[in-house]
Amino acid sequence: MKNSQARTRSALIVLGLMPPLIRNTLFDDSDFIEECGVSAEVVLILGDSIVSFHRSELFNAIRAIFRGAYIKKIADTTGRKWKLRSTNEVGELPRFILSRGLQNLNLPDFFALSPDISFRLKALDKVASEFNFPYDPQQRWKNILKERAIKDDEFDAFQSDLRDTPIYVMRSIRSKIVSRRMSLPTYVPPSRRYFQRLVGAYDGSVSINNYATGVSAEFFKQLSAWHPYDGFLLSLLLSSHSALTTEIGVECLGSDDLVRAFLFLENHGDRISQLGAIEIGFRILPERPEIEHLIINLIKQIRDDDVNGDVSGFKILSALFVLVDGELSKIRLFSEEPPFYRRLASLAQAALICRQLFDSNIDIHAFYEWAVNNRGEQHYFQSLVDMRMEPRWNPDFGMAAQIKADFYGRILIASQRYRMNIKDGELYELVFGNESGSLDPLYEFPAPFISGPLEGGENSLNILPTELTETIESQLNADEIGPKSFITLVNSALIYRVHSDQAELAAKALKLGNYRMTNIESKSQLLGILNGLATVVASTRSKTLANALRIIVRRYRRDAQYPLSIDEAIKFCLVAGACHDSLKEWREFVGDWLTELAFCPLADKEGEVFHSRLMCICHAVPELWVSCGRADAALQAHNASRQYV
């Protein structure tokens, strides 16, 4: 007895010293509470309201209703009296309502508190089917509900498990949008379990192609077995790569459901799902000719989307990708997985949110601004440091115009792959024709063939043609080094497999030109060449060209005519850092360069900007603190000194 009391007192003392997040987690652990003999009075805040109740009192009132009471009176934490009652509609689970005067609060499902075993199990089966609750957790909770009702301290874990499903999150997001409430945790649930149920659990795959043929193929089959129609629409959220859409089957969908799905996508679909439907449509067209006109309509929607317009589907998709990916970086939910998996989750969630925006009457422009301004910085710098592992994609490729160009490329590639399925007619002219309105004249090379966000770790399969190799060598061996010396090289690096010897030749040319360029006509021209050279560094992993780029950036950072901003210098540093795939070597290279920049003169508010960027970068890769401590100290000192000027 004395030992038990001492253990309880010790636990309470230790809990009082802990941060709130850790303390609350331990209070939710029923085994810990029981072992230490600790009791806690939990207060529930209902929804977005400021009304709160003691959990034990509310749950006891709900149990009384289940046992037959018609109305129970209950006081909130401020002493105000409320009436609790339930409503029962045919075929639906009981809904509990708290009312006080004209104020009504709708409560979530509490079937797990019912004393009736049969009712608990039937209700769980109904909810599991409705929300596609996975088999393993369903069985775990079913075993508990067979024995007894859920305990008070188990209820939150039970509800959280049920809510970590795409169907539930989809409805929650829709509710927030309709009520004009911006809640980041609702749009981007801070739950690994949720995202695994959205895109499948990461299995160690080294590329999206491996992941597609492994986890995704089985994942799509499970969705189809659950509900063919709804499962097909959920599968299409993962259409961010053609390898994924190849694995989505329609064998379980009848003609009516398939047409209904395509009509839904035409009227309410996100751009990613529409693209997936187009690729699948090309594949199944001989067996399902009834969807041809629907494929045409989807292609026209993509073609006619004005990426500069306020209601552009590509513009809002780009903004939501930035929001979700930046938030996943901020909470470090997938810090151990490769970038392609986090981006797959980000794009799928962005697509899911997009669907909820249709017919919501929300101000799309205001929503776009909110999304970009919330997590734009974190997304951008996370994507730049990701280039160490996946060097062929950088965040500039996430802009709406480039996403649309990428979609063009995928449609054209898919139409060529299934060319035999596309007969003469409107669809044929749309994808293969040269007339006004067809896709072919609408894109500019090389934009449709640049690596997509899930392809950054894959080497280009396109061999550099001999004529381009000769042109590159001729330009780099010219007597005068200027923008034209590198134009073919930097353009080729976006599409073809450029070898390290071409990168070494570029480094040699920069050195012969004393790390300056002649005939620079504008700042934008200079940035274009430097961005291109950084891309060559990343794609070839050329350390020699990376060092040469660092010198030329150092020179133009202090240039009187075209000085580089601190943001531009940081970007070149991180992109060039991709020459090292080893974390240790990358950390030393990037840390040394950032430290050099921190000790150089900083104009106006560059010190504050730099420090903000440094915090984002080190948050994304904490190992970088080892080599960035001096940079952090220098920037803090610089910014502090400006406060007294």
N, C-alpha and C positions, 0 to 999 in steps of 0.2 A: 504493500500500500504506500509506504513511504517512498519507495523507489519510483512508483508510478506518479506520485505528486511531484517529486523532484524533476522527473523527466518532463512533466507538463510545464512546470515553472521555467525550466531551462529552454524549452521549445519557445515559450512566449517571449522570453528575453531575446533569443536569437532572431525570432520573427520580427520583433520591433526594430532591430538593427538593419534588417534587409531592405533593399529597394522595393518599392510597391509592386513592380511587375513580378519579381521573384516571389514575394510574399503571397500575392494573389494566386500565383500558380500552385504554390504549396497548399493554400486553403482549398483549391479545387481537387486536390489529391486525397481521395477518401481513405486510402491506406495510410497516408501520413497522419491525417486527422485522428484516425482510430488508434494508431500505434502510440501517438504522443498524448492522447487524451485531451486534445485541444478542441474547443467548440467555438464557432464563429457565427454571428448573426448576419446573414447575407441580406443585402438590400437590393431589390430589383428595380431598375429604372425602365419603364415601359416605353419601348420604341423611341421616337424622337421627342417624346414629351418630357416634362420635368416632374412628372408624377412618379413616386416611388413607394414601394411596399416592402415590408419584411417578408422574405421568401417563405418562411415557415407558416406565417399567418395566411398568406395568399394560397399556398398549396393546400393547407388544411381546409380552407373554404372551398377550393375546387374539388377536393375529395368528398366533401359533404354534398356538393351538387351531384357528383357521380352516384352517391348513395341514395339520392332521391330528394334532397332538398330543392325547393323551387328557386328561392332567392337567399343569398347569404349577405349579410352586411359586414363590411370590413373597413378598417381605418387605414389611411395611408400614413406615411412617416411623419406628416405634419398634424395628424389627428383628424383630418377631414373624413367624413363617412361616405362610403361608396356602396353601391349595390352590385352584387355579382350574380349573373344569371347565364344560362346557356340557351342557344337556339339550335334546333335540330331540323335540318332540311332533308328531304328524302334522298338517299344515296350519298349524303355527305356526312363527314365527321362532325360531332358537336362543336359549336363555336361559342367561346366564352366572351361575355361583354361586361365591362365595368362601366357603370353609369352614375353620374352625379349631376342632377339638374338636367341641363341640355347637353352636357358633355358625355361623350361615349368613347370608350377605349376598347378596340378589338384586340383580343389576346391570341397568341399562337395556339397550335394544337397541344392539348395536355392529355391525350389518350393514354400515355404511358403511366399516368397516375391513377388510372381507373382500377378498382378492385376486381373487375370482371376479367378473368383470364381470356375467355373467348373473344371479348370485345378488343382487348389489347392486341391480340395476335392478328385478328382480322384488320384492325386499323393499321398495324405495322405493314401488313402485306399490301394494303391499298396505297399507303404513302410510298412504300418502296417501289411499287410499280409506277406510280405517278412521277416520281423524281429520279427513276433509274438508280436507286440506291444499290451499291455493289453487293454482291453475294456475301462476301466474308464479313463485313461489318453488320450486315442484315442478320446473319446467323448468330453473331455474337450477342446482339441485342435481343434477338428472339429467344435465345437460351435464358437470358435474364428474365424476360417478360413471361416466360412459361412458369418460372418459379414464383415471381412476385411482381408487384408494381415497382416502378423506378423510385429510388430514394431521392430525397431532396438534393443531396450533394452529387448525384449522378445525372440530374436532369439537364444541366448545362452541357455536359459532354455529349449526351444523347442528342439534344437539339443541334449542337454544333456539327455533329456527324451528319445529320440529315440535311443541314443547310449547306454543307460543302459539296453541293451538286450543281451542275450547270443549269438545270431547270429552275431550281430555287433561286440561284443568283440572278438568272435572267429576269425572273418576276420581281425580285427586289430592285434591280436596276430600273426596270420599267416604272415601278412605283415611285422611285426617287426622281426620275425624269419628269413624270407627270406632275409631281408635287413641287417641282422646281428646286429640289434640294441637292446640292453638290456634296457628295460624301465619298471621299477617295477610298476608304476601306470597303465600301459597297461596290464600287466600280472595279476595284482591284483587291479581292479578298486576300488578306495576309496569311494564306493557308497553302502549304505544299500539297496537302491532301486534295484540296479543291482543284488545283491545276493538274494534278495527276488524273483526276476524273474528267478533266476537260480535254487533255491531249495525250493521256497515257503516261505511265511511269517511265522515267529514263532508265535504260538498260545497259548503259556503257557503250552505246554505239558511237563510232568515230565520225559518222557523217549522217546527214538527213536521209540519204539513200538507204543506208543500213537500218536506220530507225524505221523507215517506211515499210520495208519488207519484213521487219520483225514485229515490234510492238504495235505499230499502227495497223497492220493488216489484221491482227487479232482484235484490236480495239474496235475497228470498224465492224467486224463480224458480231461482236457483242452488242453494239448499238443497233445493228440491223435485227438481231434476234430479240432485242427488247421491244421496240416498236419500229417496224420498217420505215414508216413515213417520218416520224420524229427523229429516229436514229439517222436517217439519211440527211436531214437538215442539220443535225448536230455534227455529223461527219464532215459536212462541207465547210464548217468553220476552220478545218485543218487544211484548206486548199491552198496554203501559202507556198506549196512546192508541187510540181507536177508528179514527182515520185509518190506523193501522198494520194493525189486524186486517182492515180493508176490503181491503187489498192481499194478504192471505194466501189463496192458492187451494188447492183440494183436488182439482183435476181429475186429478192423478196418483195419488190415493189410491183404491184399491178399497174396496168396502163393508166387507170384513173388517178391513182396516188402519185405516179410519176409526173403526170401532167399537172396535178395540183401542186406538187412541190416546185416545178418550174414556174408556175404562175405565181406562187408565193414569192419566189426569188425575184421575179420580174417586178412585182409591186412593193415588196417589203424587204428584199434581200440586200445584204452587204456586198461590196465589190468582190471580196475574196471568195465568198460562196458562189457568186455569179460566175466568176472565172472557173472555179472547180466544176460547176454544172456544164459550162461550155466544153471543157476538156472531156468530161465524161460523156457529154452529148455526142461529140464527134466519134467517140469510141463505140457507142451503142446504137448509132443512127440506123444501120441496116435492120436491126431487130426492132427498133422503136421509132419508126418514121414520123409518128404523131407529134414528136417534140421538135421537128425541124424549124417550124415557124417560131417556136419559143427560143431556140438557140439564136436565131436571127435577132429577135428582140433584145436578148441579153447582150449580144455583141454590139448592137446599135447603142444601147445604154452606155456601155463602156466607151465606145467611140465618141459619143456626143457629150460626154462629161467635161465641162469646162473647169479645169483644175484651178483656175483663178477666181472662180465664182464662189460666193459665200455658201452655197448649198452643194458644193461638189462632193460626191461620194468619196473621191480619192483624197480630197483635202481633209475631210473629217477622219478618214481612215488613217492618214498620216499622223494627224494630231493625236488620235487615240493610241496609235502604236507608240508614239513618244511618251504619252502619259503612262501607259501600262508598263512599258519597258523601263522607263525611268523609276517608277515606283518599285518594280521588282528588284532593280539595282539598289534602290534606297534601303529596302528592308532585307537585302542580301538573301532572298529566298532561294535562288539557284546559283549561289556563288561557287559551288563545287562542280556544277555541270558545264559542258561546253556552251559557248554563246548561242549556237544554232538552236539548242533546246529552249533556252530562255526566250529567244525571239519567236520560236514556234508558239510558245505559251502566250507571249505578248500579242502576236498577230491574231491568234484565235480569240483571245479575250477582247481585243479591239473590234473584231468582226462581230462578236456577240453583242457588244455595246451598240455598235452601229445599227443592228436590227431593231433595237429598242427605241431608237431615235425617230423612226418613221411614224408619221401621223401623231406625233407627240406635241406639235405646235411649239416646241422649244426654239429659242433663238439660237440657230446653229452657229452663227458667227460668234456670239458670246460664249457658247459652249466650246468652240474651237480655241478661243483665246484662253479660256480657263484651263483647258487641257494642256496646251503648249506651255503656258506660263508656270504651271505647277511642277512639272518634272522635266522640262526641256534641257536644262543644264546637266542634270544627272544622266539622262539618256545619252546626250551627245558625248560626254567624256567617258562614260562606260563603254560606248561603242568604239571609241578611239583606242582605249586600252585593250579591248577585245581583239584588236588586230594582231596582237602578239600570237594568238592562237588561230585566228581566222582572218588572214591579211587581205583578202580580196574584196571585202565589203567595208565601207566606211559610212558614217551617218549622213553624209551628203546625199547618198543614194536613197535615203528614206523620204525625200521630198515628194510631194504629190505628183509632180510632172514625171519624175523618174519611175515612181510606182506604176503610173499609167503606161509608160514606155515599156516597162518590164512585162506588164499584162499583154501589151501588143505582141511582144516577142513570144510569150508563151502561147498565145492564140495562133500565131503564124507557125510556130514549131508543131503544135498539136494538129493543125490543119494539114500540114505536110505529112505528118506521121500517119494520119488517117485519110489521106487524100482519096483513096479508093472508095471511101464511104460517102464522099460528098459529090453528088451528081450535079449536072448543069442546072442552073437556076439561080435564085436570089442569093442563097447561101454561098454558092460557088463564086459568084461575082463579088460578094462582100469580102471574102478572104483571099481570093486569087486574082481578082480583076484589077485593072489599072484605071478604071473610070472614077469620076468624082464620087466620093462616099465609100469607096472600098478602103480597106486598111492599108494596103501596100504603099500608096503615095503619102500616107499621113505621118510616117515616122521618119526620124533622122538617125542615120547610122552614127555611132554605134549604140545609142541609148537602149534599144530593146534587147541587146545581147550582153549587157553588163551583168555581172553576178548579182543574184538576188540576196536578200538578207539571210537566207539559210544556206548559202553556197560559199560563204567567205573562206571556208577551210579547204575547198576543193581546188585542185590545180585545173587550169583551163585545158580542155581537150583539143583546142584549136592550135595546130602547129603554125608557127610564124612562117608565112610564105617567103620563098627565096628572094623575090623582088623587094619585099619590105625589108628583109635583112640587109640587102645591098643598099637600099635607100637610107636606112638608119646609119650604116657605116659611112656612107658618103657625106651625110649631113654632119655627123659628129667629127669627121676628119677635115672639115672645112677650116680655112684660115681664120675666119671671123666667127666668134661664138655669140649667138644671139637666140631669140625665141625660135626662129626657124630651124635651128640646129637640133632641137629636141622634139619637134612637133610630131614626127612619125613615131618616135620611140614612145612618147607618153600616150598617144592614141592607141598604139598597138598593145600596150600593157593592160588596157581595159578588156581586151577581147582575146588576145593570143598569149601563148606561153612564151614570154620573153625570158631569155637565158641570162645568166649572170655575166657572161662576157660582154653583152650589150650594155649592161649596167656599169661594168668596169670601164667601158669605152666612154660612157657619159661622164663618169667621174674624172677620167683623164682629160676630157674636153673642158670641164669646169676648171681644172687646175691650170691648164694651158691658158685659159682666159682670165687667170688671176682671180677666179671666183666672182667675176662680174660679167654681166651680159651687155652687149652693145645693141643699139637700136630698139631699146624698150620704149614703146609708145604710150603706155598707160600702166597704172597700178594693177588694173584687172588683168592685163596681159602678163605681167610679172607673176601675179598670184596663180594664173592658169598654168604657167610653166613649172613653178615651184610645187604646186599641188600634183602636177603630173609626175615630176621627178620623185616626189614622196611616194606616189603610187607605185612607181617602178621599184623603189627601194623595198616596199612591203611585199610586192609580188615576187621579187627575185631573191629576197633576204640578203641583199648586197650590203655588207658592212662598209665596204669601200665607198660606195655612193652615199650611204648614210652619213659618213664622216664629212664627205665633200658638201653635202646639203647643209650640214650644221655650220660649216664655215660660211657658206653663201648666205644663210639666214642671219648669221651674226653680222655680216657686212651690211645687209639691207635693213637690218633692225635699226641701224644708225644712219641710213642713207638720207641725204637731205631732200631728194626729190620724191622718192617712193619708199618711205620708211614703213616697216612692217609693225603692226600693232602687237601687243603682247598676246592676244588671243590667236593671232595668226602664227606667231612663233611657237606657242604651246602646241598648236595643232600639228605643225611640221615636226616637232619633237616627238609627239606620240605616234604619228604615222611612220616616221622613219625608225622609231623604236621597234617596229615590227620586223626589222632585220634580225632580231634576236628572238628565237622561240623559247629559249631557256629563261625561266623566270628570274634566276639570279643575274644573268647577263643583261636581260632587259631592265631589271631594277637598277642596275649600276649605270647603264647607258642613259636611261630616262632621268634618273635621279641626278646624275652629274650635269646633264643639260639644263634641267629645271633649276638647279642650284645656281648655275652660271647666269641664267636669266634673272633670278631673284637678286643677285648682287650687282646687276647692271642698272643704269639709271632708268627710273620708271616715271612716266609723265602722268600728270593729272591724277585720275583715279585708277590708274593701271595697277597700283599696288593692291587695292581692294578687290579689283576684278581677279587679279592673279591669285590672291589668297583664297577666294571663293572657288576658283577652278582647282586649286591644289587640294582643297578639302574634298571636292567631288572625286578627284582622281585617286586620292589615298583611301577614300571610303570604298571605292570600287576594288582597289588592290591594296589592302592594309600593309602588305609586305613592303610597299614602296616607302613607308615611313623610315625604314632603315637608312635609306639614301637621301631622304628629303627633309630630315630634321633641321639641317642648316638653312634650307630654303624657307621653311616655315618660320624659323626664328627671325631671319632677315626681313621677311615680309611683315611680320607682326611689329618689328621695330620700326620699319619704314612707315607703316600705317599709323602707328602711335605717334611718331614724330610729326606727321602731317596735322594731327589734331591741335597742335600748339603753334602752327604757323599762321 
